[in-house]
């Protein structure tokens, strides 16, 4: 019984920490993904002498794949007129 009690207490301590770290990992993954897309926007600007009109332009011209228009956590990626990559929360 004591062993089960100790295991239960450890689970009550560990499970919330694991869930919190998962959210933290998704947020950092999205930041890293946005930086990668920003690099592709700069490559587009160098090649075409202008910023892309939209994320769809980046996909059409081969700078991003179709599955690279959203963050791993689900946020949408957009590009503003100055070429900055923005992540909108869903």
C-alpha positions in Angstrom: 0.0 0.0 0.0 2.8 2.4 0.8 4.4 1.7 -2.5 1.2 2.5 -4.3 0.8 5.7 -2.3 4.4 6.8 -3.2 3.8 6.1 -6.9 0.5 8.0 -6.8 2.1 11.0 -5.2 4.9 11.0 -7.8 2.4 10.8 -10.6 0.5 13.8 -9.2 3.7 15.8 -9.2 5.1 14.6 -12.6 2.0 14.8 -14.8 1.4 18.6 -14.5 5.1 19.3 -15.1 5.1 17.2 -18.3 2.0 19.0 -19.6 3.6 22.4 -18.9 6.8 21.4 -20.7 4.8 20.2 -23.7 3.3 23.7 -24.2 6.7 25.2 -23.8 8.2 23.0 -26.4 5.4 23.8 -28.9 5.9 27.6 -28.3 9.7 27.3 -28.9 9.1 25.1 -32.0 6.8 27.7 -33.4 9.3 30.5 -32.8 12.0 28.5 -34.5 9.7 27.7 -37.4 8.9 31.4 -37.8 12.6 32.2 -38.0 13.0 29.6 -40.7 10.2 31.1 -42.8 11.7 34.5 -42.3 14.9 33.2 -43.8 13.0 32.0 -46.8 11.3 35.4 -47.1 14.7 37.0 -47.3 15.8 34.4 -49.9 12.7 35.3 -52.0 13.5 39.0 -51.7 17.1 38.5 -52.8 15.9 36.4 -55.8 12.9 38.6 -56.8 14.0 42.1 -55.6 10.7 42.4 -53.6 9.0 40.8 -50.7 6.4 38.1 -51.3 2.7 39.2 -51.4 1.6 36.3 -49.2 2.5 32.9 -47.8 0.8 31.3 -50.8 3.2 33.1 -53.1 6.0 31.5 -51.2 4.4 28.0 -51.7 3.7 28.6 -55.4 7.2 29.8 -56.1 8.8 26.8 -54.3 10.2 28.6 -51.2 8.0 26.7 -48.8 6.1 23.4 -49.0 2.3 23.3 -48.8 2.6 21.9 -45.2 4.8 24.8 -44.1 2.1 27.4 -43.8 1.2 26.7 -40.1 3.3 26.4 -37.0 3.6 22.9 -35.5 1.4 24.2 -32.6 -1.3 25.2 -35.1 -0.8 29.0 -35.5 -1.2 30.5 -39.0 1.9 32.1 -40.6 1.4 35.4 -42.5 3.8 37.9 -44.1 3.2 41.6 -43.8 4.1 44.3 -46.4 7.6 44.8 -45.0 8.4 41.1 -45.2 8.0 40.3 -41.5 6.7 36.9 -40.6 3.8 36.9 -38.1 2.3 34.0 -36.2 -1.4 34.3 -35.4 -2.7 32.2 -32.5 -5.5 29.8 -33.2 
